[in-house]
Amino acid sequence: MESDTKYKRLKDLSREEFILPGTTVCGGCGGLEALRLFHKVLGKNVVFVNAAGCFTLLALFPYSPFRGSWLYTNMASAPAGAQGVRDALDILIASGRLKPEDDMKVVVLAGDGSTYDMALSSTSGAIFRDLDFYYFCYDNEAYGNTGMQMSSASPYGSMTTTSKPAHLSTAGTRSHKKDIFEIWRAHKPPYIATISPRHPVDLSEKVSRSMQYKGPKLFIAFSPCPTGWMYDPSLTVKIARLAVDTGIWALKEAINGEVKHTYIPSKFKPVEEYLMTQGRFNHLFYPVRQDKILEDIREDINSYWEQYKK
Amino acid sequence: MAKELITGNVAAAWGVRLANVDYVPAFPITPQTEIIETLSQWFDDGIMNGKFVTMDSEHSMVTAAGAASATGARVFTATSSQGLLYALEVLYTIAGWRVPLVMVNVSRALASPITLEPDHNDILSARDSGFLQIHTETCQEVMDSVLMAYRIAEDNKVLLPFLINMDGYYLSFTREPVEIPSREKVKEFLPPYNPTHAFFHASTPMSQGVAVLGGPTYSYFKYQMHMASQNAIEVHNTAADDFNLIFGRKYGVIEEYRMDDADYVIVMSNTFATKGKTAVDRFRDKGIKVGLLRLRLVRPFPGKEITAALKHRKGVAVIDQNISVGSGGIFYNEIASSLYNETKRPVMLSFIGGLGGKDISFIEFQKVLNDTIMASETGIVPATQLLYTESEWQQMKKLLEIAGKTRQ
């Protein structure tokens, strides 16, 4: 496997850009940076099938930052849209109506609201049918485009506008982030990975590796969100790094179901270092430190990593 | 030419087969399922080329259908009732993509209460979506309308998706003799689909379905759909002429039955129009000048044609097999507004009948006619009435008694 590695250092990344600058998303958007890196590896011949979310505003009439193609569908069924596009391309090529060199990679582009909540049926169907497509989820852990309401990707202890810390719940979000990686893995797709914009070599290598597999290829991109997580846009990269270094965001992949962590920090940093960078966790420290909740978060991280220490 | 005895559902499938459809995303729902079962078999047997794929819901099904059409394939799909409503969001979405796919809806009344037999609240819920609509009366018309729908939808002046409606049970499962033409003849009528407006090619990047901000841009695109839909009347008539030339069957945007000298007209749609025509025949036997107008092209709404057919009559009764709860009959309102600016216009009566597949018997047609004659003579027009017979009411009371709903 090691000898097959295409991306070892930053210099190995292509300098060619497929998403041009000057988009409508917020400054410091971690999701867009992850998508930019993801697109570099996939190349130009891509059709994005988009679900309602922040990135829907990327293609805003009469502009598009993409050099490839785009189809906005709706919030709950972008994977079904990908099915239609993929099947039609196959049919047109097989019947000689489309040149094989005009073929494209079909990529679902969706946020966590669509991915974790609304489009689960549609996604499950697409994986079940072994659809040959890529799924890119920019996970900013809440309904970002509507102003940060809780989604099932919102982590325990985070504040959203529909899970504010209050008398009944000092934690803010009381539920625990849904394990979408394992939900997908149970469907047995050939490739699943988590990625982070702060680990571009790891990200590129995963995208590159996935391209050899026909079938569903799924990417969950950790997407720090300055607007919703309440931090200065210049800190996106730092926060993405801390998420990995504290063990709260595990970089991993599953090839044909077999899970492998692609980067494990030699020593985990205390999770407080990550939490304290963001306004959405402010209530865990001020006006009083919520030791029990912090302990719960540490426990979640420990028990996650414990299961892989064998 | 020999005719085959087939159901409305199989007739729809034959239309799809003859249209050389490439792609059918599907999801089962009664009473539509026989259509997709038939098509599935034909794809598996290699009689049809392309792909048949079962989806996880109607919502996904219509999304896949629209996306495949936006990529350049000729696409068909079908549903009924709750399925159409589950997909309703996507109907609006893909109509805006301007994709000319064809979808059959096999009408079935909507929950609650959940039921199986037809009325038209399902199909009429899609009336504002941008989909064109033809409502059919016979199995032959189902097959013919599928072919006509592709021809009209794919016309550059239209480019909108099409819904063909047939009644569940009354047509979907009723066998009638249907003339099935050869593929060669169909090719004369329907050329292959080669879209120049919606496709995905690597060498020609394309953005479709993009967001707009601001009312002026939104209004521009929305009203374009309206104008394109209105173009469909002229395109329909040209297609109907060609269809008649090639296949010898003539369809209008409306059907006028024994209306030449009619003083009174009953307006109906879909299969129950057959019951209406039989009633008209019996009235005619008694020398009463009655005709029937069957609504066929429902979107775009042929207001001008309907007005021309109705304005000089004495009385018009619209029997709506639907109910806009809190308002009344949907077609009654649309026809009344078409006639409003005419200086000479008939009295117009509104009846709700056939909800959930309830029969409309001859005595009910008699009631409709009597009220219409009376109103045209007195100028006093009754409010909307529900057609419901005494024996049906007695039966209903028995059911209420069993359910324990009549006790104090």
Interface residues (C-beta under 8 A of the other chain):
Chain A: K44 N45 V47 V49 T56 L57 A59 L60 F61 S64 F66 R67 G68 S69 W70 L71 Y72 T73 N74 A76 S77 A78 P79 A80 G81 A82 Q83 G84 V85 D87 A88 L89 D90 I91 L92 S95 R97 L98 E101 D102 D103 M104 S121 S122 S124 G125 F128 R129
Chain B: D22 Y23 P25 N49 G50 K51 V53 M55 D56 S57 H59 S60 M61 T63 A64 A65 G66 A67 A68 S69 A70 T71 G72 A73 V75 E89 V90 T93 N194 F200 H201 A202 S203 P205 M206 S207 Q208 G209 V210 A211 V212 L213 T217
